[in-house]
Amino acid sequence: MRPTQTLDARKVRFAPREALALLADVDEIWAAKGTKVVHLDLRRERPSRAELLGVLLGPSGNLRAPTLRRARVLIVGFDEATYATLLR
């Protein structure tokens, strides 16, 4: 599968408003934070804005990289096992 859009996180900033806008057509978020992977099923649960921003934004306040979307799933951060499972 080839990406349909690629952005350089050093050049294009996604502040909180833009990061939350990425969730418009997303059903699940998988976010790697250190050695932990957080899974949010947006069809079943309604996390707070603060919780969503906590998994989407890094310490700089910008969207964490890498971030990719496949169908209705948003993958934030890098975890090799998560990528292997979700990107088959």
PDB file of N, CA, C and O in Angstrom:
ATOM      1  N   MET A   1       0.840  -1.169   0.000  1.00  0.00           N
ATOM      2  CA  MET A   1       0.000   0.000   0.000  1.00  0.00           C
ATOM      3  C   MET A   1       0.890   1.240   0.000  1.00  0.00           C
ATOM      4  O   MET A   1       1.866   1.315   0.747  1.00  0.00           O
ATOM      5  N   ARG A   2       0.555   2.181  -0.819  1.00  0.00           N
ATOM      6  CA  ARG A   2       1.314   3.429  -0.905  1.00  0.00           C
ATOM      7  C   ARG A   2       0.541   4.545  -0.215  1.00  0.00           C
ATOM      8  O   ARG A   2      -0.688   4.581  -0.264  1.00  0.00           O
ATOM      9  N   PRO A   3       1.270   5.458   0.429  1.00  0.00           N
ATOM     10  CA  PRO A   3       0.580   6.583   1.070  1.00  0.00           C
ATOM     11  C   PRO A   3      -0.053   7.503   0.035  1.00  0.00           C
ATOM     12  O   PRO A   3       0.477   7.697  -1.059  1.00  0.00           O
ATOM     13  N   THR A   4      -1.199   8.065   0.406  1.00  0.00           N
ATOM     14  CA  THR A   4      -1.846   9.022  -0.490  1.00  0.00           C
ATOM     15  C   THR A   4      -1.400  10.439  -0.182  1.00  0.00           C
ATOM     16  O   THR A   4      -1.515  11.327  -1.026  1.00  0.00           O
ATOM     17  N   GLN A   5      -0.892  10.654   1.021  1.00  0.00           N
ATOM     18  CA  GLN A   5      -0.404  11.977   1.394  1.00  0.00           C
ATOM     19  C   GLN A   5       0.703  11.813   2.420  1.00  0.00           C
ATOM     20  O   GLN A   5       0.571  11.027   3.358  1.00  0.00           O
ATOM     21  N   THR A   6       1.774  12.535   2.252  1.00  0.00           N
ATOM     22  CA  THR A   6       2.887  12.506   3.187  1.00  0.00           C
ATOM     23  C   THR A   6       3.234  13.939   3.564  1.00  0.00           C
ATOM     24  O   THR A   6       3.387  14.797   2.695  1.00  0.00           O
ATOM     25  N   LEU A   7       3.358  14.194   4.868  1.00  0.00           N
ATOM     26  CA  LEU A   7       3.723  15.521   5.352  1.00  0.00           C
ATOM     27  C   LEU A   7       4.940  15.405   6.253  1.00  0.00           C
ATOM     28  O   LEU A   7       5.065  14.436   7.002  1.00  0.00           O
ATOM     29  N   ASP A   8       5.820  16.360   6.192  1.00  0.00           N
ATOM     30  CA  ASP A   8       7.002  16.415   7.042  1.00  0.00           C
ATOM     31  C   ASP A   8       6.624  17.138   8.332  1.00  0.00           C
ATOM     32  O   ASP A   8       6.295  18.324   8.306  1.00  0.00           O
ATOM     33  N   ALA A   9       6.669  16.431   9.457  1.00  0.00           N
ATOM     34  CA  ALA A   9       6.263  16.999  10.740  1.00  0.00           C
ATOM     35  C   ALA A   9       7.142  18.172  11.165  1.00  0.00           C
ATOM     36  O   ALA A   9       6.741  18.976  12.007  1.00  0.00           O
ATOM     37  N   ARG A  10       8.333  18.272  10.591  1.00  0.00           N
ATOM     38  CA  ARG A  10       9.195  19.418  10.922  1.00  0.00           C
ATOM     39  C   ARG A  10       8.741  20.683  10.215  1.00  0.00           C
ATOM     40  O   ARG A  10       9.091  21.790  10.625  1.00  0.00           O
ATOM     41  N   LYS A  11       7.953  20.518   9.142  1.00  0.00           N
ATOM     42  CA  LYS A  11       7.527  21.673   8.359  1.00  0.00           C
ATOM     43  C   LYS A  11       6.045  22.000   8.527  1.00  0.00           C
ATOM     44  O   LYS A  11       5.655  23.165   8.451  1.00  0.00           O
ATOM     45  N   VAL A  12       5.225  20.989   8.753  1.00  0.00           N
ATOM     46  CA  VAL A  12       3.780  21.185   8.889  1.00  0.00           C
ATOM     47  C   VAL A  12       3.394  20.873  10.322  1.00  0.00           C
ATOM     48  O   VAL A  12       3.564  19.744  10.783  1.00  0.00           O
ATOM     49  N   ARG A  13       2.878  21.864  11.026  1.00  0.00           N
ATOM     50  CA  ARG A  13       2.514  21.666  12.424  1.00  0.00           C
ATOM     51  C   ARG A  13       1.024  21.373  12.550  1.00  0.00           C
ATOM     52  O   ARG A  13       0.196  21.976  11.867  1.00  0.00           O
ATOM     53  N   PHE A  14       0.706  20.445  13.426  1.00  0.00           N
ATOM     54  CA  PHE A  14      -0.672  20.120  13.751  1.00  0.00           C
ATOM     55  C   PHE A  14      -0.887  20.475  15.210  1.00  0.00           C
ATOM     56  O   PHE A  14      -0.528  19.704  16.099  1.00  0.00           O
ATOM     57  N   ALA A  15      -1.458  21.618  15.454  1.00  0.00           N
ATOM     58  CA  ALA A  15      -1.774  22.063  16.805  1.00  0.00           C
ATOM     59  C   ALA A  15      -2.987  21.261  17.294  1.00  0.00           C
ATOM     60  O   ALA A  15      -3.530  20.466  16.527  1.00  0.00           O
ATOM     61  N   PRO A  16      -3.423  21.442  18.532  1.00  0.00           N
ATOM     62  CA  PRO A  16      -4.548  20.658  19.057  1.00  0.00           C
ATOM     63  C   PRO A  16      -5.788  20.637  18.161  1.00  0.00           C
ATOM     64  O   PRO A  16      -6.368  19.573  17.946  1.00  0.00           O
ATOM     65  N   ARG A  17      -6.193  21.763  17.650  1.00  0.00           N
ATOM     66  CA  ARG A  17      -7.404  21.813  16.817  1.00  0.00           C
ATOM     67  C   ARG A  17      -7.253  20.945  15.562  1.00  0.00           C
ATOM     68  O   ARG A  17      -8.159  20.186  15.217  1.00  0.00           O
ATOM     69  N   GLU A  18      -6.115  21.060  14.889  1.00  0.00           N
ATOM     70  CA  GLU A  18      -5.883  20.276  13.673  1.00  0.00           C
ATOM     71  C   GLU A  18      -5.739  18.792  13.986  1.00  0.00           C
ATOM     72  O   GLU A  18      -6.205  17.946  13.222  1.00  0.00           O
ATOM     73  N   ALA A  19      -5.092  18.471  15.110  1.00  0.00           N
ATOM     74  CA  ALA A  19      -4.934  17.067  15.510  1.00  0.00           C
ATOM     75  C   ALA A  19      -6.291  16.435  15.779  1.00  0.00           C
ATOM     76  O   ALA A  19      -6.539  15.306  15.356  1.00  0.00           O
ATOM     77  N   LEU A  20      -7.170  17.142  16.476  1.00  0.00           N
ATOM     78  CA  LEU A  20      -8.503  16.607  16.760  1.00  0.00           C
ATOM     79  C   LEU A  20      -9.332  16.484  15.485  1.00  0.00           C
ATOM     80  O   LEU A  20     -10.181  15.597  15.387  1.00  0.00           O
ATOM     81  N   ALA A  21      -9.102  17.352  14.517  1.00  0.00           N
ATOM     82  CA  ALA A  21      -9.830  17.279  13.249  1.00  0.00           C
ATOM     83  C   ALA A  21      -9.502  15.990  12.487  1.00  0.00           C
ATOM     84  O   ALA A  21     -10.311  15.526  11.684  1.00  0.00           O
ATOM     85  N   LEU A  22      -8.325  15.412  12.731  1.00  0.00           N
ATOM     86  CA  LEU A  22      -7.960  14.151  12.090  1.00  0.00           C
ATOM     87  C   LEU A  22      -8.876  13.008  12.518  1.00  0.00           C
ATOM     88  O   LEU A  22      -8.937  11.979  11.846  1.00  0.00           O
ATOM     89  N   LEU A  23      -9.579  13.181  13.619  1.00  0.00           N
ATOM     90  CA  LEU A  23     -10.424  12.113  14.160  1.00  0.00           C
ATOM     91  C   LEU A  23     -11.827  12.096  13.564  1.00  0.00           C
ATOM     92  O   LEU A  23     -12.643  11.262  13.956  1.00  0.00           O
ATOM     93  N   ALA A  24     -12.123  12.977  12.646  1.00  0.00           N
ATOM     94  CA  ALA A  24     -13.479  13.098  12.093  1.00  0.00           C
ATOM     95  C   ALA A  24     -14.021  11.770  11.562  1.00  0.00           C
ATOM     96  O   ALA A  24     -15.185  11.452  11.806  1.00  0.00           O
ATOM     97  N   ASP A  25     -13.232  11.006  10.861  1.00  0.00           N
ATOM     98  CA  ASP A  25     -13.682   9.744  10.272  1.00  0.00           C
ATOM     99  C   ASP A  25     -12.889   8.559  10.817  1.00  0.00           C
ATOM    100  O   ASP A  25     -12.627   7.600  10.091  1.00  0.00           O
ATOM    101  N   VAL A  26     -12.512   8.621  12.078  1.00  0.00           N
ATOM    102  CA  VAL A  26     -11.692   7.576  12.686  1.00  0.00           C
ATOM    103  C   VAL A  26     -12.521   6.814  13.721  1.00  0.00           C
ATOM    104  O   VAL A  26     -13.244   7.415  14.516  1.00  0.00           O
ATOM    105  N   ASP A  27     -12.409   5.485  13.701  1.00  0.00           N
ATOM    106  CA  ASP A  27     -13.092   4.639  14.672  1.00  0.00           C
ATOM    107  C   ASP A  27     -12.175   4.170  15.789  1.00  0.00           C
ATOM    108  O   ASP A  27     -12.633   3.907  16.901  1.00  0.00           O
ATOM    109  N   GLU A  28     -10.866   4.064  15.496  1.00  0.00           N
ATOM    110  CA  GLU A  28      -9.914   3.566  16.484  1.00  0.00           C
ATOM    111  C   GLU A  28      -8.637   4.375  16.443  1.00  0.00           C
ATOM    112  O   GLU A  28      -8.233   4.880  15.396  1.00  0.00           O
ATOM    113  N   ILE A  29      -8.004   4.492  17.606  1.00  0.00           N
ATOM    114  CA  ILE A  29      -6.682   5.096  17.715  1.00  0.00           C
ATOM    115  C   ILE A  29      -5.776   4.090  18.401  1.00  0.00           C
ATOM    116  O   ILE A  29      -6.128   3.544  19.447  1.00  0.00           O
ATOM    117  N   TRP A  30      -4.620   3.843  17.825  1.00  0.00           N
ATOM    118  CA  TRP A  30      -3.569   3.049  18.438  1.00  0.00           C
ATOM    119  C   TRP A  30      -2.399   4.003  18.627  1.00  0.00           C
ATOM    120  O   TRP A  30      -1.880   4.541  17.649  1.00  0.00           O
ATOM    121  N   ALA A  31      -1.977   4.220  19.864  1.00  0.00           N
ATOM    122  CA  ALA A  31      -0.906   5.178  20.129  1.00  0.00           C
ATOM    123  C   ALA A  31       0.198   4.532  20.957  1.00  0.00           C
ATOM    124  O   ALA A  31      -0.049   4.013  22.046  1.00  0.00           O
ATOM    125  N   ALA A  32       1.408   4.568  20.434  1.00  0.00           N
ATOM    126  CA  ALA A  32       2.573   4.061  21.150  1.00  0.00           C
ATOM    127  C   ALA A  32       3.175   5.205  21.952  1.00  0.00           C
ATOM    128  O   ALA A  32       3.519   6.254  21.408  1.00  0.00           O
ATOM    129  N   LYS A  33       3.297   4.981  23.260  1.00  0.00           N
ATOM    130  CA  LYS A  33       3.904   5.985  24.145  1.00  0.00           C
ATOM    131  C   LYS A  33       4.962   5.267  24.955  1.00  0.00           C
ATOM    132  O   LYS A  33       4.656   4.588  25.936  1.00  0.00           O
ATOM    133  N   GLY A  34       6.207   5.421  24.540  1.00  0.00           N
ATOM    134  CA  GLY A  34       7.287   4.682  25.190  1.00  0.00           C
ATOM    135  C   GLY A  34       7.140   3.203  24.881  1.00  0.00           C
ATOM    136  O   GLY A  34       7.073   2.819  23.713  1.00  0.00           O
ATOM    137  N   THR A  35       7.089   2.370  25.908  1.00  0.00           N
ATOM    138  CA  THR A  35       6.939   0.931  25.699  1.00  0.00           C
ATOM    139  C   THR A  35       5.484   0.493  25.772  1.00  0.00           C
ATOM    140  O   THR A  35       5.181  -0.689  25.611  1.00  0.00           O
ATOM    141  N   LYS A  36       4.591   1.433  26.012  1.00  0.00           N
ATOM    142  CA  LYS A  36       3.171   1.128  26.176  1.00  0.00           C
ATOM    143  C   LYS A  36       2.399   1.498  24.910  1.00  0.00           C
ATOM    144  O   LYS A  36       2.702   2.495  24.255  1.00  0.00           O
ATOM    145  N   VAL A  37       1.390   0.675  24.574  1.00  0.00           N
ATOM    146  CA  VAL A  37       0.520   0.972  23.443  1.00  0.00           C
ATOM    147  C   VAL A  37      -0.889   1.174  23.980  1.00  0.00           C
ATOM    148  O   VAL A  37      -1.420   0.317  24.685  1.00  0.00           O
ATOM    149  N   VAL A  38      -1.492   2.314  23.644  1.00  0.00           N
ATOM    150  CA  VAL A  38      -2.838   2.659  24.090  1.00  0.00           C
ATOM    151  C   VAL A  38      -3.790   2.447  22.921  1.00  0.00           C
ATOM    152  O   VAL A  38      -3.521   2.893  21.806  1.00  0.00           O
ATOM    153  N   HIS A  39      -4.895   1.771  23.174  1.00  0.00           N
ATOM    154  CA  HIS A  39      -5.913   1.566  22.153  1.00  0.00           C
ATOM    155  C   HIS A  39      -7.194   2.241  22.609  1.00  0.00           C
ATOM    156  O   HIS A  39      -7.692   1.970  23.702  1.00  0.00           O
ATOM    157  N   LEU A  40      -7.727   3.118  21.771  1.00  0.00           N
ATOM    158  CA  LEU A  40      -8.999   3.782  22.045  1.00  0.00           C
ATOM    159  C   LEU A  40      -9.983   3.412  20.940  1.00  0.00           C
ATOM    160  O   LEU A  40      -9.728   3.665  19.762  1.00  0.00           O
ATOM    161  N   ASP A  41     -11.099   2.817  21.321  1.00  0.00           N
ATOM    162  CA  ASP A  41     -12.153   2.469  20.372  1.00  0.00           C
ATOM    163  C   ASP A  41     -13.212   3.560  20.454  1.00  0.00           C
ATOM    164  O   ASP A  41     -14.032   3.570  21.372  1.00  0.00           O
ATOM    165  N   LEU A  42     -13.194   4.465  19.505  1.00  0.00           N
ATOM    166  CA  LEU A  42     -14.075   5.634  19.540  1.00  0.00           C
ATOM    167  C   LEU A  42     -15.528   5.291  19.255  1.00  0.00           C
ATOM    168  O   LEU A  42     -16.410   6.123  19.467  1.00  0.00           O
ATOM    169  N   ARG A  43     -15.790   4.081  18.780  1.00  0.00           N
ATOM    170  CA  ARG A  43     -17.176   3.650  18.580  1.00  0.00           C
ATOM    171  C   ARG A  43     -17.824   3.287  19.918  1.00  0.00           C
ATOM    172  O   ARG A  43     -19.038   3.416  20.079  1.00  0.00           O
ATOM    173  N   ARG A  44     -17.015   2.836  20.873  1.00  0.00           N
ATOM    174  CA  ARG A  44     -17.540   2.365  22.157  1.00  0.00           C
ATOM    175  C   ARG A  44     -17.331   3.337  23.306  1.00  0.00           C
ATOM    176  O   ARG A  44     -18.093   3.333  24.273  1.00  0.00           O
ATOM    177  N   GLU A  45     -16.312   4.163  23.208  1.00  0.00           N
ATOM    178  CA  GLU A  45     -15.998   5.071  24.309  1.00  0.00           C
ATOM    179  C   GLU A  45     -15.814   6.491  23.795  1.00  0.00           C
ATOM    180  O   GLU A  45     -15.461   6.702  22.635  1.00  0.00           O
ATOM    181  N   ARG A  46     -16.052   7.445  24.653  1.00  0.00           N
ATOM    182  CA  ARG A  46     -15.890   8.859  24.317  1.00  0.00           C
ATOM    183  C   ARG A  46     -14.846   9.466  25.251  1.00  0.00           C
ATOM    184  O   ARG A  46     -15.191  10.045  26.280  1.00  0.00           O
ATOM    185  N   PRO A  47     -13.560   9.332  24.888  1.00  0.00           N
ATOM    186  CA  PRO A  47     -12.519   9.915  25.726  1.00  0.00           C
ATOM    187  C   PRO A  47     -12.641  11.437  25.760  1.00  0.00           C
ATOM    188  O   PRO A  47     -13.164  12.056  24.833  1.00  0.00           O
ATOM    189  N   SER A  48     -12.152  12.016  26.834  1.00  0.00           N
ATOM    190  CA  SER A  48     -12.180  13.476  26.958  1.00  0.00           C
ATOM    191  C   SER A  48     -11.218  14.097  25.945  1.00  0.00           C
ATOM    192  O   SER A  48     -10.338  13.428  25.403  1.00  0.00           O
ATOM    193  N   ARG A  49     -11.406  15.367  25.711  1.00  0.00           N
ATOM    194  CA  ARG A  49     -10.512  16.109  24.812  1.00  0.00           C
ATOM    195  C   ARG A  49      -9.074  16.006  25.314  1.00  0.00           C
ATOM    196  O   ARG A  49      -8.146  15.826  24.526  1.00  0.00           O
ATOM    197  N   ALA A  50      -8.895  16.121  26.632  1.00  0.00           N
ATOM    198  CA  ALA A  50      -7.552  16.050  27.221  1.00  0.00           C
ATOM    199  C   ALA A  50      -6.915  14.682  26.983  1.00  0.00           C
ATOM    200  O   ALA A  50      -5.725  14.592  26.680  1.00  0.00           O
ATOM    201  N   GLU A  51      -7.706  13.620  27.119  1.00  0.00           N
ATOM    202  CA  GLU A  51      -7.176  12.275  26.897  1.00  0.00           C
ATOM    203  C   GLU A  51      -6.785  12.087  25.428  1.00  0.00           C
ATOM    204  O   GLU A  51      -5.738  11.511  25.133  1.00  0.00           O
ATOM    205  N   LEU A  52      -7.619  12.569  24.514  1.00  0.00           N
ATOM    206  CA  LEU A  52      -7.305  12.469  23.093  1.00  0.00           C
ATOM    207  C   LEU A  52      -6.032  13.240  22.757  1.00  0.00           C
ATOM    208  O   LEU A  52      -5.161  12.734  22.049  1.00  0.00           O
ATOM    209  N   LEU A  53      -5.931  14.452  23.265  1.00  0.00           N
ATOM    210  CA  LEU A  53      -4.731  15.246  22.996  1.00  0.00           C
ATOM    211  C   LEU A  53      -3.501  14.610  23.624  1.00  0.00           C
ATOM    212  O   LEU A  53      -2.396  14.741  23.097  1.00  0.00           O
ATOM    213  N   GLY A  54      -3.682  13.924  24.743  1.00  0.00           N
ATOM    214  CA  GLY A  54      -2.570  13.244  25.402  1.00  0.00           C
ATOM    215  C   GLY A  54      -1.957  12.147  24.550  1.00  0.00           C
ATOM    216  O   GLY A  54      -0.751  11.911  24.623  1.00  0.00           O
ATOM    217  N   VAL A  55      -2.770  11.470  23.741  1.00  0.00           N
ATOM    218  CA  VAL A  55      -2.219  10.430  22.873  1.00  0.00           C
ATOM    219  C   VAL A  55      -1.807  10.966  21.511  1.00  0.00           C
ATOM    220  O   VAL A  55      -0.983  10.349  20.836  1.00  0.00           O
ATOM    221  N   LEU A  56      -2.361  12.104  21.089  1.00  0.00           N
ATOM    222  CA  LEU A  56      -2.056  12.653  19.769  1.00  0.00           C
ATOM    223  C   LEU A  56      -0.845  13.584  19.745  1.00  0.00           C
ATOM    224  O   LEU A  56      -0.099  13.611  18.766  1.00  0.00           O
ATOM    225  N   LEU A  57      -0.651  14.343  20.817  1.00  0.00           N
ATOM    226  CA  LEU A  57       0.388  15.372  20.819  1.00  0.00           C
ATOM    227  C   LEU A  57       1.610  14.954  21.627  1.00  0.00           C
ATOM    228  O   LEU A  57       1.505  14.273  22.648  1.00  0.00           O
ATOM    229  N   GLY A  58       2.761  15.379  21.144  1.00  0.00           N
ATOM    230  CA  GLY A  58       4.004  15.132  21.858  1.00  0.00           C
ATOM    231  C   GLY A  58       4.311  16.275  22.805  1.00  0.00           C
ATOM    232  O   GLY A  58       3.502  17.190  22.960  1.00  0.00           O
ATOM    233  N   PRO A  59       5.488  16.229  23.449  1.00  0.00           N
ATOM    234  CA  PRO A  59       5.876  17.261  24.407  1.00  0.00           C
ATOM    235  C   PRO A  59       5.955  18.669  23.805  1.00  0.00           C
ATOM    236  O   PRO A  59       5.817  19.663  24.518  1.00  0.00           O
ATOM    237  N   SER A  60       6.176  18.744  22.495  1.00  0.00           N
ATOM    238  CA  SER A  60       6.280  20.054  21.838  1.00  0.00           C
ATOM    239  C   SER A  60       4.908  20.672  21.580  1.00  0.00           C
ATOM    240  O   SER A  60       4.813  21.837  21.194  1.00  0.00           O
ATOM    241  N   GLY A  61       3.836  19.886  21.795  1.00  0.00           N
ATOM    242  CA  GLY A  61       2.495  20.379  21.499  1.00  0.00           C
ATOM    243  C   GLY A  61       2.081  20.141  20.066  1.00  0.00           C
ATOM    244  O   GLY A  61       1.002  20.561  19.649  1.00  0.00           O
ATOM    245  N   ASN A  62       2.932  19.469  19.308  1.00  0.00           N
ATOM    246  CA  ASN A  62       2.649  19.161  17.906  1.00  0.00           C
ATOM    247  C   ASN A  62       2.225  17.695  17.797  1.00  0.00           C
ATOM    248  O   ASN A  62       2.489  16.901  18.700  1.00  0.00           O
ATOM    249  N   LEU A  63       1.576  17.342  16.705  1.00  0.00           N
ATOM    250  CA  LEU A  63       1.168  15.973  16.449  1.00  0.00           C
ATOM    251  C   LEU A  63       2.393  15.060  16.514  1.00  0.00           C
ATOM    252  O   LEU A  63       3.434  15.364  15.931  1.00  0.00           O
ATOM    253  N   ARG A  64       2.259  13.945  17.226  1.00  0.00           N
ATOM    254  CA  ARG A  64       3.377  13.014  17.363  1.00  0.00           C
ATOM    255  C   ARG A  64       3.647  12.325  16.032  1.00  0.00           C
ATOM    256  O   ARG A  64       2.733  12.052  15.254  1.00  0.00           O
ATOM    257  N   ALA A  65       4.911  12.054  15.795  1.00  0.00           N
ATOM    258  CA  ALA A  65       5.316  11.408  14.545  1.00  0.00           C
ATOM    259  C   ALA A  65       5.954  10.063  14.869  1.00  0.00           C
ATOM    260  O   ALA A  65       6.591   9.918  15.913  1.00  0.00           O
ATOM    261  N   PRO A  66       5.797   9.108  14.015  1.00  0.00           N
ATOM    262  CA  PRO A  66       4.961   9.140  12.826  1.00  0.00           C
ATOM    263  C   PRO A  66       3.493   8.969  13.193  1.00  0.00           C
ATOM    264  O   PRO A  66       3.163   8.329  14.192  1.00  0.00           O
ATOM    265  N   THR A  67       2.635   9.533  12.394  1.00  0.00           N
ATOM    266  CA  THR A  67       1.195   9.327  12.517  1.00  0.00           C
ATOM    267  C   THR A  67       0.699   8.919  11.143  1.00  0.00           C
ATOM    268  O   THR A  67       1.004   9.566  10.140  1.00  0.00           O
ATOM    269  N   LEU A  68      -0.065   7.845  11.108  1.00  0.00           N
ATOM    270  CA  LEU A  68      -0.614   7.435   9.831  1.00  0.00           C
ATOM    271  C   LEU A  68      -2.035   6.953  10.011  1.00  0.00           C
ATOM    272  O   LEU A  68      -2.450   6.538  11.093  1.00  0.00           O
ATOM    273  N   ARG A  69      -2.756   7.021   8.932  1.00  0.00           N
ATOM    274  CA  ARG A  69      -4.146   6.586   8.940  1.00  0.00           C
ATOM    275  C   ARG A  69      -4.321   5.506   7.890  1.00  0.00           C
ATOM    276  O   ARG A  69      -3.885   5.643   6.747  1.00  0.00           O
ATOM    277  N   ARG A  70      -4.967   4.433   8.305  1.00  0.00           N
ATOM    278  CA  ARG A  70      -5.313   3.357   7.373  1.00  0.00           C
ATOM    279  C   ARG A  70      -6.793   3.082   7.552  1.00  0.00           C
ATOM    280  O   ARG A  70      -7.228   2.615   8.604  1.00  0.00           O
ATOM    281  N   ALA A  71      -7.555   3.373   6.521  1.00  0.00           N
ATOM    282  CA  ALA A  71      -9.022   3.265   6.571  1.00  0.00           C
ATOM    283  C   ALA A  71      -9.523   4.127   7.730  1.00  0.00           C
ATOM    284  O   ALA A  71      -9.321   5.341   7.711  1.00  0.00           O
ATOM    285  N   ARG A  72     -10.159   3.548   8.721  1.00  0.00           N
ATOM    286  CA  ARG A  72     -10.737   4.302   9.830  1.00  0.00           C
ATOM    287  C   ARG A  72      -9.928   4.136  11.120  1.00  0.00           C
ATOM    288  O   ARG A  72     -10.454   4.303  12.220  1.00  0.00           O
ATOM    289  N   VAL A  73      -8.631   3.800  10.966  1.00  0.00           N
ATOM    290  CA  VAL A  73      -7.746   3.585  12.109  1.00  0.00           C
ATOM    291  C   VAL A  73      -6.602   4.596  12.039  1.00  0.00           C
ATOM    292  O   VAL A  73      -5.962   4.752  10.999  1.00  0.00           O
ATOM    293  N   LEU A  74      -6.353   5.277  13.150  1.00  0.00           N
ATOM    294  CA  LEU A  74      -5.240   6.225  13.250  1.00  0.00           C
ATOM    295  C   LEU A  74      -4.175   5.597  14.130  1.00  0.00           C
ATOM    296  O   LEU A  74      -4.459   5.161  15.245  1.00  0.00           O
ATOM    297  N   ILE A  75      -2.939   5.550  13.623  1.00  0.00           N
ATOM    298  CA  ILE A  75      -1.819   4.978  14.360  1.00  0.00           C
ATOM    299  C   ILE A  75      -0.853   6.118  14.667  1.00  0.00           C
ATOM    300  O   ILE A  75      -0.378   6.807  13.763  1.00  0.00           O
ATOM    301  N   VAL A  76      -0.571   6.306  15.950  1.00  0.00           N
ATOM    302  CA  VAL A  76       0.258   7.429  16.399  1.00  0.00           C
ATOM    303  C   VAL A  76       1.499   6.872  17.093  1.00  0.00           C
ATOM    304  O   VAL A  76       1.399   5.988  17.943  1.00  0.00           O
ATOM    305  N   GLY A  77       2.660   7.391  16.727  1.00  0.00           N
ATOM    306  CA  GLY A  77       3.888   6.889  17.317  1.00  0.00           C
ATOM    307  C   GLY A  77       4.316   5.604  16.625  1.00  0.00           C
ATOM    308  O   GLY A  77       3.637   5.124  15.718  1.00  0.00           O
ATOM    309  N   PHE A  78       5.446   5.047  17.057  1.00  0.00           N
ATOM    310  CA  PHE A  78       5.940   3.839  16.402  1.00  0.00           C
ATOM    311  C   PHE A  78       6.093   2.708  17.401  1.00  0.00           C
ATOM    312  O   PHE A  78       6.775   2.836  18.418  1.00  0.00           O
ATOM    313  N   ASP A  79       5.438   1.594  17.087  1.00  0.00           N
ATOM    314  CA  ASP A  79       5.610   0.344  17.820  1.00  0.00           C
ATOM    315  C   ASP A  79       5.613  -0.750  16.766  1.00  0.00           C
ATOM    316  O   ASP A  79       4.617  -0.957  16.073  1.00  0.00           O
ATOM    317  N   GLU A  80       6.732  -1.449  16.649  1.00  0.00           N
ATOM    318  CA  GLU A  80       6.904  -2.429  15.571  1.00  0.00           C
ATOM    319  C   GLU A  80       5.812  -3.494  15.568  1.00  0.00           C
ATOM    320  O   GLU A  80       5.314  -3.854  14.502  1.00  0.00           O
ATOM    321  N   ALA A  81       5.433  -3.998  16.724  1.00  0.00           N
ATOM    322  CA  ALA A  81       4.407  -5.044  16.791  1.00  0.00           C
ATOM    323  C   ALA A  81       3.047  -4.504  16.330  1.00  0.00           C
ATOM    324  O   ALA A  81       2.302  -5.201  15.642  1.00  0.00           O
ATOM    325  N   THR A  82       2.730  -3.277  16.706  1.00  0.00           N
ATOM    326  CA  THR A  82       1.461  -2.666  16.292  1.00  0.00           C
ATOM    327  C   THR A  82       1.437  -2.480  14.784  1.00  0.00           C
ATOM    328  O   THR A  82       0.438  -2.789  14.135  1.00  0.00           O
ATOM    329  N   TYR A  83       2.524  -1.980  14.225  1.00  0.00           N
ATOM    330  CA  TYR A  83       2.597  -1.811  12.771  1.00  0.00           C
ATOM    331  C   TYR A  83       2.452  -3.157  12.063  1.00  0.00           C
ATOM    332  O   TYR A  83       1.729  -3.258  11.072  1.00  0.00           O
ATOM    333  N   ALA A  84       3.133  -4.191  12.563  1.00  0.00           N
ATOM    334  CA  ALA A  84       3.074  -5.501  11.936  1.00  0.00           C
ATOM    335  C   ALA A  84       1.649  -6.045  11.937  1.00  0.00           C
ATOM    336  O   ALA A  84       1.221  -6.675  10.970  1.00  0.00           O
ATOM    337  N   THR A  85       0.918  -5.801  13.020  1.00  0.00           N
ATOM    338  CA  THR A  85      -0.453  -6.299  13.129  1.00  0.00           C
ATOM    339  C   THR A  85      -1.421  -5.500  12.269  1.00  0.00           C
ATOM    340  O   THR A  85      -2.232  -6.078  11.547  1.00  0.00           O
ATOM    341  N   LEU A  86      -1.342  -4.189  12.339  1.00  0.00           N
ATOM    342  CA  LEU A  86      -2.332  -3.335  11.681  1.00  0.00           C
ATOM    343  C   LEU A  86      -2.065  -3.068  10.209  1.00  0.00           C
ATOM    344  O   LEU A  86      -2.982  -2.701   9.474  1.00  0.00           O
ATOM    345  N   LEU A  87      -0.833  -3.244   9.767  1.00  0.00           N
ATOM    346  CA  LEU A  87      -0.487  -2.892   8.383  1.00  0.00           C
ATOM    347  C   LEU A  87      -0.248  -4.097   7.499  1.00  0.00           C
ATOM    348  O   LEU A  87       0.397  -3.969   6.458  1.00  0.00           O
ATOM    349  N   ARG A  88      -0.736  -5.243   7.870  1.00  0.00           N
ATOM    350  CA  ARG A  88      -0.562  -6.432   7.029  1.00  0.00           C
ATOM    351  C   ARG A  88      -1.229  -6.254   5.701  1.00  0.00           C
ATOM    352  O   ARG A  88      -1.187  -7.154   4.863  1.00  0.00           O
TER     353      ARG A  88
END
